[in-house]
Amino acid sequence: MIIDDEVDFLDTLRRGLVTSGFTNVKTEGDPRKARDFFERGEVADVALIDINMPKLTGIQLLECIKTYSPETECIMVSALNEARVAVDCLKKGAYDYLVKPVSREDLILAVRRALERRRLLKIVDVMKKDSPEKLANPEAFKDITTNSPKMIRMLREVELHAMSDVPILITGESGTGKELLAKAIHLASPRVKFPFTPLNMVSIPGNLFDAEFFGHIKGAFTGADRDRAGYLEYTHRGTLFFDEIGDLPLEFQGKLLRVLQDGEFIKLGTNKSQKVDIRFVAATNQDLEKMVAKGTFRKDLYYRLKGTWVHLPPLRERREDIPALAERFLQEFRGSDETMDIHDEAMSVLLDFDYPGNIRELRSIIQSAVNLAQGRPITVNCLPSYLQNSKVTLETNNTIVPLESVEKDHILKAYDATSKNKVQTARILGIGLNTLRRKLESYGVD
């Protein structure tokens, strides 16, 4: 909200904010109406307040706002460059003090800093609370199913991070829903009206990386018969999601780093740099810190991408979500047959399983069970045989089998069941082909 009795200056500030991407800007020429706004319990993230106004001064309005809406960040604006007045405003809770005439650059910088401060304070507040807050924008996260307090708290933090432009690194095992979370970050951000571009690092051949990423002009190389926008140009003002960032070859990591640092790139076939405004989100199921130590991932790129770090827990650490997820997948695959459900015994088996392939594997299991059930309720017999036999009888040996051993046994059983077809095994387990290959290699299996 901008409060100033000078109509021309009010309009100038409003246009400066709107053209810079701030779409929800309210203006008020009467400070008394602004006071009434906050006294009614209405809120604003940031209030820009002129100090010298008739009938109610800016400092009086500042005190009112801090009484009724203490979370609102207040930026005072005055034609007087007086240290005494500035100090008085800051003591009364103002965040910043700007002197007229205010340049567009100073205005935008001050508002962005104020918004960032409010966002960080909200994150701290979320972390302190015993029970997580409800999401402010649940529609953005509608594709993520969870009843886990740990997950809900994490999503609330993610929602707050989404409002900034800081790069986000999402880590987690294969199948935990990293791309879904990246899409939710985009939907909860101010960039929602612009493209969300998911890009799997494994899917781009090395010899085409520059052309796909930066784009090219006609004649840049053999076969370039027309100008083509790359992923960067296409995603301008949107969100670019790098899936499996750990698989990006070292030779291309430096090129990506330059884009993150400078916010510009050069199309193939030209020498002219082009500015780009993009929010970067990356995801990996690998340990990037170990890769940095081995020299297979650039340290500077790692810290650039890790502006904010989010870790998605595996499904075995959020078992309370298994029934809700299973029901969601059942609704997806059973079609119009609303009478089809999952028997308690079958659900018990689902709850006891550790899911090396996480949510993706659970989805494949339910899809297969729906096909086998043929419209009847899903019983244990509809579940894959490896899952039916997955329970470990602790009474027999009085020992707890390490999770790594259970995972190895499960993967090898699925591998044998597909006659050692890696593609089919990865699909059944709900994990990436590269992940399966690394697992098999660690087991000494071809």
N, C-alpha and C positions, 0 to 999 in steps of 0.2 A: 504494500500500500504506500502511495506517495501522498503526503499531506502538505499543501502549499497554497497560499491565498493568491499567488500570481499565476493566472491561467496560462500564460504563454510559457513560463518556466515549467509548470506542471506538465504541459503537453510535450515539451522538449524532453523531459526526463522519461515520460511514458514511451515516446517513440524510440528513444535510445535503448530502453530495456526490451521492448517488443522486437525490434529489429535484431537484437542480440540473442533471441531465442526464449525470452521470458514471456510466456503466453498469458499467464494469469496475473495481470497487473491491474490493480484498482487505484483510482485516483479520487482525492477528496479535497475540495477547495475550502471547506469550512471545518476548522479544527474541532468545533463542538460536535459536529456529526461524526467525526473520527472518534472522539471520546465516547460518544454513545455506542458506536460500533463495538468497541472493546468492552464497554461496561455490560453490553448484552451477552458477553461471553464469546463473541466472534474472535477469530484468530487470524494472524498473518505471520508468515515466516519472517519477513523483514519489513520494517516501517522506515521510510525516508521522511524526515520531519524538518520542515523549515522552522527556524528558531523565532524569527520576528513575524508574528501573526497577530492581528487584532482579536480582542475578546477572549482569546486563550493562547498563551505563548507556547512555543515549542517545548520549553522545559517543563511547563505544567502538563502538557500532553504526554511527554516522556514519563513523568512520574505516574500518570494515570495508567499508561500502557503497562509499565512494569508492575503495577499493582494488580491489574486484571488479567494480563497475559505476559507473565514473566519470561516465557520462552521466546517471545518475539525479540528479534535482534533489531535494535534501533540505531539508525544512522542519522546524525544531525547535520543539517545543511544551513549555512549562514553566509551572509555577505561580509561579516566581520571576522577577520583573522586574529582573534584575541585568545591568547593562551589561557587566560583566566576563565573565559566562558567555556572553552573546550574541556578544561580540567573539571569544571563544575558538571558538565554533561556526562563525562566519563564516570565521575563519582556517583551520579544518579542512575547509572546502569547503561548508558549509551555504549554501543560497540565501536563506533567510528564518528569522525567529525570531518565534514567536507566544506570547503570554502568556495562560494560562487565567484566567478562562473565555473561550473563543474564540467570537466572534459568527459567525453563519452568513455574514454579508456579508464579514467579514475572511477567513474560511476560503476561500470561493469565490474571492475576489480573489487571494489568495496562490497558490492552486493554478493558477488560470488564467494568472497571470503566470509561474509556474514552467514550465508547459506551453509558453507562448509563447516563453520563453527557449530551451527545449530545441529547439523547432521551428526557430527562427532559426539556432541553432548547427548543426543538421542541414543546413539550406539552404547555409550557408557551407561546410560540409564537402563537400557534393555538388558545389558549384561549384569547389572546389579539386582534386578528383580528376580524373585523366586519363581514366579509363574510368568510365562512369556505373554507379551501383548498380542492382541489380534492384529492381523495384517491390515494396513491402511488401504491397500489395493489388492484384495483377494483375487480379483478377476485375472490379474497378471500371473498368478501362481495356481490357477485352477487345474492345470495339468499335472501338478505335483500332489500326490496323495500321501497324507501323513497324519497320524494321531500322536506322534512322538513329541513330547515337550522339548526335547533336545533339538529336533528338527525344526519345530515351529519357532524356537528362539533364533536358530540359525537363519531361517527364512526372513525373520523380522530384521535381523542385522543386514542381510543381503538387500532387502528392500531399501534400507537407508543408504547403503553403498551405491545402489543403482542410481540415485539422484545426482551422483558426482560423475566426473569424467575419468576418475582414477582407473587404470587397468586392473582387472581382476583375474587371479589365477585360481582355477577350480581343480582340486585334486580329489582322487577317489578311485576305487577299483573299477574295472570294466563293468558296465551294466548298472551303475548306481544312479544314472540320470543326469550326467554332467551337461549334456546338450539341452535337456529340458530346463535345467536351472539357468543356463546361459540365455535361453530364449525368454525366460521369466524376467531376468535382469533387464533385458531390452524392453520388454512390455511395461516394466515398472519405471522406466527411465523417461526423461524428457525427449528422447530420440525415437519414441514409439512410432511416430508417423513416417519414419525413414527406414531404409532396408535393414533387415537382420540377415547377415550372410554367414552361414556355417561353412567352414572350410576344413576338410580333413587333410592333414599334412601328408598322410600316406598316399592320398589319391592323386597328388600332383606329380607327374614325372619330372625328374630333375632338369631335363633339358627344356621343359616348358614353364619352369617356375617363373622366370622373369616376365614372359609374355602373359601368363595367366594373372600374375600378381600385379604388375605395373601397367599392363596393356601395351599396345603398340600402334604405330601409324602405318599406313599403307606403304609397302616396299621396305619395311624395317628388316625383313629377312625373307628368304625364299618361302613362298606360300602365303605371305602377308598381303592378300589382295585387297584389303580394306582396313580402315581404322577400326580398332577394337578397344573398348574400355576394359581395364583390368578390374580385379576385385576391389582395389582401393578406390578407384574412381566411381565404381558402381555403388559402393557402400558409403559414399560421402554423406556425412551428418548422421549416419546410422551406426550399427554395431557390427564389428567383424569378429567372428568366433573362430579361433584356431583350435580345432580338436586334435588331440594327440600331438601336442606341440613338441613333446620329447622326441618325436620321429622326424622333426625338421632337420635336414642335413646341416652340418656345421657351416658349410660354405654359404648357405642362404641365411643363417642366423644373423650375420652382420648386416645384411641388407634390410632385414626386418627391424633390427635395432635402430638403424638410421631413420626409418619412418617413424618409429615411436619417439625418438629424440627430437627430430626436426619438424615432424608433421608435414612432410613434403616428399615427393618422389619424382622420378623422371621416366617418362614413357620410352619404350624401345624405339629407336629411330630418331630421337630428338635430343637436344641438349638443354631444354628448358624445364626447370623444376616446376612442379604443380603442387599447390597447397591442398591439403586434405584434412577434414575434421571428422575423426572416427573414434568411437569408443572401442577399445580392444579388450576382449575376454579370451582367455586361453584355458585349456583343460589338458590334463594328463593323468595316466594311471601309473606313471613311472616316478621314481625318486629323483627329482631334478638336482637336488643337492649332491647326491652321489655321482650323477652325471657331470656336474660341475667339477667335482673333485677328480674325476677321471679325465677331464678335458674334452668330453663329448658334448657339452652344452656350455655356451658362453655365460660366464658369471654376470657380466653387465646386462645381458638380455634377461637373465633369470630375475634379477632384482628390479628391472624395469617392468616386467610382466607381473611381478608380485607386489604391485602397489597395494592391493588388498588380497588376502589369501582366504579361501573358503574350502573347507574339507567336507566332502559328502561321506557320511559313515556307510559301511556296508550293511546289507539287509540283515545280517545276523546280529548286528548291534542295535537294531530297531525292529525287533520281532513284533512289537505291538502294531506295526503297520502291515503285517502279512495278511490278516483277514480283510482289511479294507482294500489292499491292492488286489488280492485274489478276487474279491467281489467286483472291483472295477474291471478287471480283465474278463471276468465271467460275463458281465453286461456287454462288453465289447464283442465277444465272440458268439454268444448264444442267440443273438438276433432278437426276434420278437417273442421268443419263448421265455416269458417271465417266471414260469413255474420251475425252471431248472435251477438247482442250487447245489451246494457242496455239503455232503454229509459230514457230521461232526468228526467221525473217525478219519476221514480224508483230510479235514482241516487240521486235525491233531498231527498227522504226518507232515503236512505243509509247515506247521509251526515248529516242528523239531528239526527241520532240515537247515543246513548252513549256507546253501546257495552260493557256490563259487562264482556263478555268473550273475548274482544279485537280482535286481528287479527284472532285468531282461530275461533271465533264466526262468523266473516265476511266471512271467508272461507266456513264455514258450510252453511251460508245463500246463498252464490253464488252457491254452489253445489246443494242445494235444488232447487233454482230458475231455474238453467239449466235443471234439471230433469223435472220440471213442464212446462217449456216453450216449450219443445219438438221441438227444432230447430227454434222456433220463437223468436223475440226480447223479452227480459225480461221486463215485465211491473210491475206495482205496485201489480197487482193481483198474480204475481208469488212469491212475497215475503211472508214470514210467517205472519200470521194474527196478532201476537203480535207486530210485527215490524210496520205493517201498522197502528196500533192503538197506537203507542208509543208516538206520538207528544202530547205535553202538550199545551193546549190552554190558553196562558197567559192572553188573553183579558177577559176571563171569571172571573178570580178571582184576576187579577193584582198582583199575587205573583209568585215567582220563587220557584218551588218545589226543595227541596234539592236532590242532586244526589243520596244520600244513599236511599231516598224514592223511586226514580225511579228504582234504581237497585233492591230493595226489591220487588217492584211490578212486575217487569219484571221476576225475578227468580221464584216468586210464581205462576205467570201465566203459565210459562213453566212447572213448577212442576205439576200443575193441569192438563195441557194439555196432559201430559204423564201418567196420572192416578197415580201420585206420584211414578213413577219409577225413582229412583235416578240415576241409570247408564245411562238411556236414556236421562234424563234431563241434566246431566253433558255433555253428548256428543252433545246435541243440542246447549247448551250454549257455548260449547267450553272451559269449565273449568275442572279442576281436580275434581275427585270424593271427595277427602278429603276437597277441598275448598268448594264444594257444601254442604257437611255435616256440616262444620263449619258455613256457612251462615245460613242454616236452623236451626241449633241449636241456633244461636243468635236471630232468629226470633221466637223461641219457637215452632218450627214446627218439628214433628217427621218425 
